[in-house]
Amino acid sequence: MSYVKVMLIGGPNHLPVERRFLTVAPGCEKIKLPWGSGYEHFLHRGERTRVDGQELPVFTWIMRTAIAE
């Protein structure tokens, strides 16, 4: 299976730039990223951007949830 590089925008300002680029399965529409004491949720709404000559799907931050214990 091939994977797709994506870009995450929005969410916490302290999320490092290297965590804003992920490789996901094709067709992925939602990302749940563990961060700190919770999860940051991102959604793909069809937007794309060019980074270093490569066109990437953009996932936009939609909410944060706490890790259940």
ChimeraX attribute file (.defattr): number of C-alpha atoms within 10 A of each C-alpha:
attribute: neighborCount
match mode: 1-to-1
recipient: residues
	/A:1	4
	/A:2	7
	/A:3	12
	/A:4	13
	/A:5	15
	/A:6	19
	/A:7	23
	/A:8	22
	/A:9	17
	/A:10	14
	/A:11	15
	/A:12	11
	/A:13	8
	/A:14	6
	/A:15	15
	/A:16	9
	/A:17	11
	/A:18	8
	/A:19	11
	/A:20	15
	/A:21	16
	/A:22	14
	/A:23	11
	/A:24	15
	/A:25	11
	/A:26	11
	/A:27	9
	/A:28	13
	/A:29	14
	/A:30	16
	/A:31	18
	/A:32	15
	/A:33	15
	/A:34	14
	/A:35	15
	/A:36	10
	/A:37	11
	/A:38	14
	/A:39	16
	/A:40	21
	/A:41	19
	/A:42	23
	/A:43	18
	/A:44	20
	/A:45	12
	/A:46	9
	/A:47	10
	/A:48	14
	/A:49	12
	/A:50	11
	/A:51	9
	/A:52	6
	/A:53	7
	/A:54	8
	/A:55	13
	/A:56	18
	/A:57	18
	/A:58	22
	/A:59	25
	/A:60	19
	/A:61	19
	/A:62	14
	/A:63	13
	/A:64	18
	/A:65	13
	/A:66	12
	/A:67	11
	/A:68	6
	/A:69	3
